[in-house]
Structures are given as C-alpha cells and as structure tokens.
Amino acid sequence: MSKNTLFDKVWDLHKVSSLPGGSDQIFIGLHLIHEVTSPQAFGALKDKNLRVKFPSRTVATVDHIVPTDNQSRPFKDNLAEQMIETLEKNCIEHKIKFFNIGSGNQGIVHVVSPELGLTQPGMTIACGDSHTSTHGAFGSIAFGIGTSQVRDVLATQTIAMNKLKVRQIWCENKLSNGVYAKDLVLHIINKLGVKAGVGFAYEFAGPAINSLSMEERMTICNMSIEGGARCGYINPDEKTFSYIKNKLCAPKNENWDEALLWWKSLKSDANSIYDDVTKIDASKVEPTVTWGITPGQSVGINQKIPLLEELSPDDQFVAEEAYEYMGFKPGQSIKDTPIDVCFIGSCTNGRISDLRVAAKVIKDKKVSQNIKAFVVPGSEKVAKEAKIEGLDKIFLDAGFQWREPGCSMCLAMNPDKLIGNQVSASSSNRNFKGRQGSPTGRTLLMSPAMVAAAAISGKVTDIRDFM
Amino acid sequence: MIKKFQTPVGPISKIVGKSIVLIGDDIDTDRIIPARFLKCVNFDNLGQSVFEDDRKNLKGKHPFDLESNKGSSILIVNSNFGCGSSREHAPQALLRWGIRAIIGESFAEIFYCNCIAIGIPCFTLPKKLVKNIQENKNLNNSLCEINIKESTFKSTFFNFDLEIKTSSKNMFLSGEWDATSTLLANKKLIEKKLNDLPYTKF
C-alpha cells in the first residue's frame, strides 16, 4: 500500500469519514460542471428536495454541445439549445458561477479552470468528465465522476470512493526534437496498456516530466484515463506556482504567500512507498500515431502496424477488430496514410502552446487539396491570445478554418463530425469506433505538430521532416 | 400497456433473469451509447439507443437485437468493459434496456463506480471461466440467479462463485449504493472539513 506520496497526503487531508460499507467519504475542493452530465444531477436534487451545499465550490462552463461556427443564440440545434438553457437556469437557481459564451472565460472545462487559476495544488477536483485527470498536472487529485456522483457533490460536497493505489511512472532523459508530450503519453499508454491503470492513480515523475511546461504536463495527465487511470498527477514545482500566479482566481497578496508556503510542502516524500514503479526512457520516444480503435494501439511514425503474432494474446482480439474497422493491413506503414480531415483542438491539445507549435509548422504553407482542416481553440482566452499573436491569420492563410471554442470534433456532440469512413488526423484523446461523429469514421491520434504536418502533406508525415 | 420503468431502490441482494452474452475487449462507453444520444436532460429514452451503431452495423444480429436475448437482465462481458468517457448515460442505457447485473473479466474504473451508483452490481471472473460461460449454448435457455451475499451464480446448467469488492457488496446489501443520504448524515464532519482545509481560506 502506498505511503507518503502526494496522492496519500491529499487523500488523507480530504477524508471526511470511513463509510460503513468500507469506502471513504472524500471532500471535493473544486467541482466543475458542464451542460452534458449535470442536468440529471440537478434533476435528482429536485427529486430528493435537496439544495447545493456549497455553491461557491462549484464552477460551470459550457463546452460539449456548443457549435464552433455560429454561436449565436438560440443554437440551430434545439437539443443543444435546451441543454445550455438548462445549465443557465440551474446555475441561476443554485447561485453557481457560470462562464457562459461571450464571458471571455468560456471554453473546455479542463482548459478554463487552470487558466482562471481555479485549479491549484493539493485540491481534490471532480467533474462529470473523464478528462478531469488533466488538473493533476498542478499536483491536485482530480478525477472524473458520473452524474450520480455529480449529484452527491452538489448535495454534500463529498463522494464515496475507494482509495486508489499509486503507480509512479518515472520518465528518464528528455524528449528529442519534434517529439511532444502527446507522443510521450501515447507511448506510455502503448507500453502499459489501456487497462493497466484501473485501480491506480498515476504519478508522472522524472527528468522528462520536470522539463515539460505546465501545458505539456496537462496533456500528459489528461490522458491518464486512456491508460485506465482515473487520476494522474505531477508533483508541483516552481513552474506550477508561476503558472498560477496572477490568474483571475489565484490567491492574492498575503493569501498568495500563505498558499505558496503550503503548496511547496506538497509533494511525494523522497522515501514514499508506491504500489508500483515503471520506468520509461523518454529519449526513445518517436512521434507517435494511433492506428487502431483504442489509444493504446499506436506506433512510432517509422514503425509498422504490428502483426497479430507480435502482440500479446490479450491484445489480439481488439487488434483484429481494429485492422478491420480501420482498413489497415498488419505490417503496413502508418507513415503516408492518406488523411481527409485535420482537427486541432480538445482538452488534450487545444491550448495556446499547441496552437503556436502547429502554426509554426504551417506558416507560409498551404493545406493539401481536398483536406478539411480546422482549429478549435480550447477557450475564449486561448482564442484571444492566438489572435493577439496573429496565429488565427497564419491558420487562415494556410487554408485552415478558424473556429470558436468548444470540445468540437473530439467527441462530435456538436455539428463538427466526420462523414462516412473519413480518416482524421486529430490532436484529441480518443480513437474509439465512431468517436468523431460518424459510425464508420476513423481517427488517428497524434500531436498538434503532426496534425499540422498531415494537413500540409495530406498524409501521415514525420514532423521532423518539416523542421 | 407499456410497463413504467422502475429504477432500482433500496438494498439489492438477488438478481434473477436470463443472461445475455456480449463478446469483446475494451468496449468503450462511446459504443455503449454514442455521444449524439447524450443530448438530453434526462436518461429516460436511452434504453432503445444502447449500442446503436454496433447494432445498425450488425443488422439485427447484435446480441441486443436477438429475439432469444429479449428480457435478459444479466450481461456477460469480457475485459475492460466500459472504458473511456465518464458518461453515466452508458450504464443508464443498459439499465433501461433491462440489464440488472454485469459479469466480466474486468471493468473500467469510472464505469464500475457509475454502475454501483445506479444499482447495477458488477462481478468479475477469470478470463477462462468467462469464456466457458460465453460459449455455453444452453445459457440462453436457463434462468440464472445471482446471490450477492453469497457471491454465487446459479443456473440449471452451471453454478460458480463470483468475485465482488467487499465494499461494493456491502453497499448493495445495505442499500448504501444510493449514497446521498449516507454522505449527508455526516453534515457536521463535512462542515468541519471545509473549515479545516488550508485552501478554503485563500
């Protein structure tokens, strides 16, 4: 059993009680809500005649269903309009802070909360969204919950949960040029598997992690859930503190000093005990692309799609399903796979640094013929910053569409969808069957730089050839 | 007359019904309920859309469309079932289709918790045993009974022991799986915690 890790410390600090059944009652410091997984929770509160216990500890935004072309109200899609109206109504009724479209702070919930300084070290953070693990990049313990647990957080500010085990993923050395956080996390998921993290929190550590920016760290923690780990985190350091400083909701003045003092004490001890430790050599990671229907089915850009017999017996069943669905032959190169759609955005890679990297790749170049390429900034703030830097113009000049912020084609709940069996190069997080809105659509996950390179060449390309 | 859907309530100790087999590893929640069906403010109509895309693709041959599986309530799956999105819509869709318990090699974490929270017990079994059950031709014709306290599965053709986390078992037997009232009972402790946490003062 783990001991003295950051996870243990934050868990123990937030434990309210041991419940009769054997699980723990955990206090949630920050609760984030959006339009998709909250309406039924508010409905359940009403049914049980309950109120929101601490409204100031819940913050809302709207992201999943928002259209990215025309955001004027009412939305063309009646169901989407009904969902945003329900959220607006619930936030007013329960006095919950809501960052709505046009507020300057709307966006994907996991982009918005860090950029507002709401996400802070040592907190427990929950949201009805599996990518809540993103916030672990700040040394908080953050995890996705379902709607019934959203109800419980609203009503009690706590949830019932079993304590997770802790696996440290020690990333040695540094990423080489043209290799990004996205490649590292895809590589980790490939090595460990998509279910290795079940029952675990992942602590990402080591020189390769320390050298990453906060936004890159968010990309890593974001995809913990794709490796099965509900929660992933990184011990906070000076980069963490300076990222938070002066943000809208960050502690100010003497509160800042007090917060800093506490945050600096928050890390896994040198003699912490982990349930498991795994080592990854970051210098060996190549630009990585998924070829299948789970985020674990990936290869380095210069590798071939694995043969069935090269895979462990446990992975063969899904591999066969993936070859068939994706239309790939075992042993085929992933490089040069023709692409139809290029998507840059999502809570994984829709931040300003992602847009900067992609813009650099496409500057003074043109999107390949017959490719639909579009950029969906992660938030209104990201969009504003990009415009100040002239990134929107670079994308538009290259032939990309420049859209309004939202989750967009990461999960295609809005009008942005693949058509038929189109192949997308996507900076998002899931390549599940049908994930991007067409039941036969095919997704190749990769870094934003690789998506940009694919947009220019019209096929899967090694970004390092562009550098 | 259409029977009104009843959500589970109170202590759950027994599940009786037919079993339905669904083969496949890493079946994600996007497949269980595609994202377009999440555009709703209640869960009421999700049952009919469960596995929508997979079912369309198999043109009536999907296990959830087979006549022989109609009215089944115990779902037998493979490994990492329910991975991906935290959408509770996935177990809610299964529940509304008629599923009351799931037996599998392993479950994704958030899916498993969502199942507990809505009253669907999930049990695990070793891979080989799951395979044996899934391949048994007589499964379909047999009424099965899961006893949560004993953690047993009984049917005309075979009986075996099931595995379930002790905390989950206790929650189903006591009714505590519907957690809100249990959590609310510690009102004073919750308020104390809020005041004791360093960052609530920042």
Interface residues (C-beta under 8 A of the other chain):
Chain A: L13 H14 V16 S17 L19 P20 G21 G22 S23 Q25 F27 G29 V36 T37 P39 Q40 G43 K48 L50 K53 F54 H64 I65 D77 L79 A80 Q82 M83 T86 Q120 G122 M123 G128 D129 S130 T132 F143 G144 I145 G146 T147 S148 Q149 R151 D152 A155 T156 Q157 T158 I159 A160 M161 N162 V194 K195 G197 V198 G199 I225 G228 A229 R230 P251 N255 E258 A259 W262 I293 T294 D314 F317 V318 E321 L411 A412 M413 R430 F432 K433 G434 R435 G437 P439
Chain B: G24 D25 D26 D28 D30 R31 P34 A35 R36 L38 K39 C40 V41 N42 F43 D53 D54 K56 N57 N78 S79 N80 C83 G84 S85 S86 R87 E88 H89 P91 S106 F107 A108 E109 I110 C113 N114 A117 I118 K165 T166 S167 S168 N170 M171 S174 E176 A179 T180 T182 L183 L184 N186 L189 I190 K193 L194 L197 P198 Y199 T200 K201 F202
